[in-house]
């Protein structure tokens, strides 16, 4: 469930564009007005506002926002203005450019096959290169094999699965890992990249009931590095994506300093999808609301914008 709160009768996009223009005029920007509009409009409304702004003022709204805003707030709002697939394409492209394999792996392995196919098309149209080509240069070994398989193999997105087939996959993973000396990574890559989320969750259940050990622990003991991270991301998102992203957010805010890039990425990309579940899992695991955690780690208009996306505390 989304946390985005949109007015019951939202203003016409033309009116929103006019109010944004007024917020930019004069000495300094009325940042609160910008946040109050943009943080409470869905993806379609945000696209229409940008169209109207361009038509009325012969200027891209994004370019005006770059002039008016700065820092983390600018980064967050510019990412929020994009449609989900375009946003994923930009996140992955920027992560590839700076050699951030962890972010690339998180985004790819936490998305559905249909989400991946759409953002791959945008990636190629926008950057003139194929995602596969950039992954070839960024990654290596079994990690590369996993990601290339994951972005190219179509997988079923429904909830049904074959219990017999899940049991067989659990046995195959046991034989490929804990039963032998060394690991047959090909089997792990095959099962995790070719099976649906519902099926992977069923495999994990079968594995636990057959061998009295979690599949997650098996992955941790049999693999390492970015291959391990990719497999765990696929597994955790199959079993409970809300819990997975709650952990990612907690890690971004843990210890000295805050990983604002991760904080922005997760909040902005999940607000219109499943942020209610992430908030519930965060509170359950860390005995603190996500709103309170974000509030203590951020400040000013940047804090106001993220909290607007997160919605009410409870």
N, C-alpha and C positions, 0 to 999 in steps of 0.2 A: 504493500500500500504506500501511496505517495504521501509526502508531508506538505506539498505545495498547497497554499491556500489562495484561491482565486476569488475575487468578489462575485457574489451571486449574479449581479448584472454588471459585468466589467464594462468600462467605457469603450467607445469605438477606438480602434487603433489610431485613427486620425487625431482624436482628442488626446490620446496618450502621447503621440508624437509632438503635438503642440505644447503639452505640459513639460515634456522633456526639453524642448527648445527653450522654453521660458526659464527652466532650471539652470540652463547653461549661460543664459544672458546675464549681463551685468558683471559686477566685481565678484569673482569667485563662483563656484558651482554650488547649487543647492543639492548637496549629495543625498540628504535624507529624502528629498522628493524623488530623485532618481531611483533610490533603493525601494521606496514605497510603491513605485510603479513596476519596475522590472522584476522585483522579487516575488510579485504576486500575479504573474502572467505565465500561462503555459507555453509550450514550444511553438504552437501554431500562432498564438497571439503575439509572441515575441517576433516571429518572422514577419507578421503583418505590420507591426509597429515599425520595423526596419524598412519595409517597403514604402510605407506612408512617409516616413521621415526623409527618405531618399527623394521621393516624388515632390515633396513640399519645399525642401530646403537645398536640393541639389548637392547633398553631402551624405556620405555614409555615416550612420549612427555610430558605428564602431570607431571610425576615425575621430569623431567628435569626443567620444568617451576617452580615447587615448590622450587627447589634449586636456580633458577636464579632470581625469582621475590619475592616480598613480599607485605604485606598489602593489600590495597583495589584493586590495580591493579592485584595482583595475584588472589584475589577472583573473580574479574570480568572476567578475561581471562579464568580461569578454568571453570567457569560457561558457558561462551560463547563456549568453545570447545565441550561441550556436545550437543547431539541432543535434540530437544525440549521436547520430552517425558521424557527422562532421566533427563533433567534439572528440569522439574516440580517435578519428583519423589524425587530428592535430596532436592529441596527447601522445599517441604512439610515434608519430613523426618526430616530435620534439625529444621524446625519450631516446629514440634511435640516434638522433643527432648528437646527444650528449653521452651516448653509450650506457644509458640506464636500462640494463636488461631486466631488472626487477619490475619496473613499471610496465615495460612492454609485455612481460610474462603475465603480470596481474590482469591487465586489460584484456589480452587475448584469451586467457584461460578462464576468465569469469564471464565472458559473453556467450550468448546463444549462437548457434550456427547462422541464423538469419541476421542477427546483429552484425556478425563478422562479415558476412557477404556484402552487406550494404556499406559498411565502413571501408572495406577493401576497394570497392568501386570508387568511392569518394577519394580515397587515398591516391589512387592512380590518376584520377581526373585532376586533382588539385596539385599534386607534386610531380607528375610526369614520370613516375617510377612505380613499379609493382612492390607491394608490401613484401612479397616473397624475396625479392632482390635485396631489400634492405635487411631482412632477417638473415639472409645468407651472409652478409657482411658483418652483422652484429654478433651473431651467436655461433656456437660450434658444437660438434659432437652430438650426443643424445638429446641435449637440450634443443638444438636446432631441429633435429628429426621430429621431436614432439611438437614444437610450434608450427613447423611447416605442415605436418599432418593435421594439426588441430584447425588450421585456417583453411584447409582445402577439402577435408572429408565432410560430406553432408551427414548430419545426425538427426535422428528423430527428436522432436521437441515435446511430444506428448507425455502423459504420466504412465502409460501402460508399459509393461516389460514382461519378458519371458523368464519365469523363475528357474526353469531348468537350465536355460542358457546362462543366467546369472550364477548359478551354482557351478557350472562348468568353467566360467571365467574365474571364479574364486579359486577353484582347484588349479587352473593354469597359472594364476599369479603366485600361488603357494609353491608350485613346482619351479617357477621361474625365479623365486626368491629364497624364502626361508628353508625350503627343503634341500637346497643344493649349496655347494661351495661356490661363491661368486653369484652374480646376478645376471639373468637374461633380460636386459633392459628392453629388448625388442617387444617382448610380451607385454610388459608394463605400458609401453608407448602404444601398442596396438589396442589394448583394452581401453585405455584412458582417452584415446583420440577417436576411436571408432564407435563407441557406445554412447547412448543418450544419457542425460543426467539422471533420469529415473532409474536406468539400468545400472549405472555406476553406484548409485546409492544402494540398490538391491545387492550388488556384488559385495559391497562393504558389509552389509547385513549378513549375507551368506558366509563371508570370510570369518566374521566374528563367531557365528554359531558353529562353524566347522572346526576352527582352530583355536578358539578361545583367546584370540588376540585381535586387536583392531587392525584394519587395513592401513589406517594412518600410521600406526607404529611400524608396520611392515615396510611401508614406503620410506619412513625415516631411517630404518636400519639397513635397507637394501640399496638406497640411492643417496646421492648427495648433491650439493651445489644447486645450480639453477634447474637441473632436471627434477630434483626433489621438490623445489619450490613450485615448479609448474604442475607436477603431479598432485601435490597437496592442494594447490589452488583449485584444480579441476574437481578433486574429491570433496573438498570443503564446500564448494559452491553447489555441488550435486546434493550434498546432505543438508546444508543450512547456510545459504548465502548471507543471510542477516548476521549470523554469528561470525562468518568469515570477515565481513566488512567492519563489524564492531571491533574485531581484533586489529585490523589494519588501522583503524582510527585511533585505537588505544595506543598502539605502537608509535603512531605519528606524534602523539602528545606526551608520551612517557619520557621521564628524565629531563635533563637540561635542554632547553630550547624546544621549538616545535617544528615539525616537518610540514610547513605550510603548503607546499606543493601537493603532498599527499592529502592533507586535510581538505584543500580546495577540490582536488580531483574527485575524491570519494563523495563529498557532500553534494557537489554540483551534478555529478553523473547519476547519483542514486535518489535524489530528491523526488523526481517524477516517477520512480519505479517502486522502490521497496524500503524507503527510509524509515517508515513506521516500524517495520520488523527489525531493522538495524538498531533503532533506538531502544526497542524492547530488549533485544539481546544484550546491548551495551549495559543497560541498567541491571539486568539479571546477573551478568558476569562480574561487573565492576562495582556494583552497589552505589552507583552514582549516575545521574541522568547525563545523557550525551550533551544536552543543552548546557548544563553546569560545567562540564569538562571543557567544552568549546569556549564558554564565557570566560573561564579562568586562564585560557591560553591565548586569547585574542583581545583586541581592543578597538575602540573607535568605530568608525563606519564599517570597517572590515568585519568586526564582530557583529554589528547590527545586521549586515547583509547575510552572513552565515546563519545567524539565529532566525532571521526571517524565513530562510529556506527550510530550516529544521522544524518550524511551526511551534505550537505551544509545548511547554515543558512536559506535560503529562498527556 
